[in-house]
Amino acid sequence: MQETIKQSLGEVRLDLAGGSPLPNLGSGLARLRRWAKRNPLPDDEPGGVDDLIEESRQLADHCAEATWQLMEE
């Protein structure tokens, strides 16, 4: 906060752990949000969440068996 006062900065986010004031990221975030709205991910995006869920289900029995064997040792 002292650094902010010294530099006569207006509204800035402060890092309360010390160090320089954090920059205002509002305009950059707004630009990224606008870009994301214009460029949505396709439904068949490789590595999407649905693929990960299916892969996790397929591996669940193998993981359980491996864990069981490790616990018996």
C-alpha positions in Angstrom: 0.0 0.0 0.0 2.9 2.3 0.8 4.3 1.7 -2.7 1.0 2.6 -4.2 0.8 5.8 -2.3 4.4 6.7 -3.3 3.6 6.1 -7.0 0.3 8.0 -6.7 -1.5 5.2 -8.3 -5.3 5.1 -8.3 -7.3 2.0 -7.9 -5.0 -1.0 -8.1 -5.1 -4.5 -6.6 -2.7 -4.9 -3.8 -0.6 -8.0 -3.0 -0.9 -8.0 0.8 2.1 -10.4 1.0 4.4 -7.5 0.0 5.9 -6.4 -3.2 4.8 -3.9 -5.9 1.1 -3.2 -6.6 -0.5 -5.6 -9.0 -1.5 -4.1 -12.4 -5.2 -3.6 -13.2 -6.1 -6.6 -15.4 -9.7 -5.5 -16.1 -9.2 -4.3 -19.7 -7.1 -7.4 -20.6 -9.6 -9.8 -19.1 -12.5 -8.1 -20.8 -10.7 -8.4 -24.2 -10.0 -12.2 -23.5 -13.7 -12.7 -22.6 -14.9 -11.1 -25.8 -12.5 -13.3 -27.8 -13.7 -16.4 -26.0 -17.3 -15.5 -26.8 -16.5 -15.2 -30.5 -14.3 -18.3 -30.6 -16.1 -21.1 -28.6 -14.6 -24.6 -28.4 -16.0 -27.0 -30.9 -18.2 -29.8 -29.6 -15.7 -32.5 -30.7 -12.6 -30.8 -29.2 -9.9 -33.4 -28.8 -9.2 -34.3 -25.2 -12.5 -32.9 -24.1 -14.1 -33.6 -20.7 -16.3 -36.4 -22.1 -13.3 -38.2 -23.4 -11.5 -38.0 -20.1 -14.6 -39.3 -18.2 -14.8 -42.3 -20.5 -11.1 -43.0 -20.3 -11.3 -42.8 -16.5 -14.2 -45.3 -16.4 -12.3 -47.7 -18.7 -9.3 -47.6 -16.4 -11.1 -47.7 -13.0 -11.1 -51.5 -12.7 -7.4 -51.7 -13.6 -6.5 -48.9 -11.1 -8.5 -50.7 -8.3 -6.8 -54.0 -9.0 -3.3 -52.3 -9.0 -4.1 -50.6 -5.8 -5.4 -53.8 -4.2 -2.2 -55.6 -5.2 0.0 -52.8 -3.7 -1.9 -52.9 -0.5 -1.5 -56.7 -0.1 2.3 -56.4 -0.4 
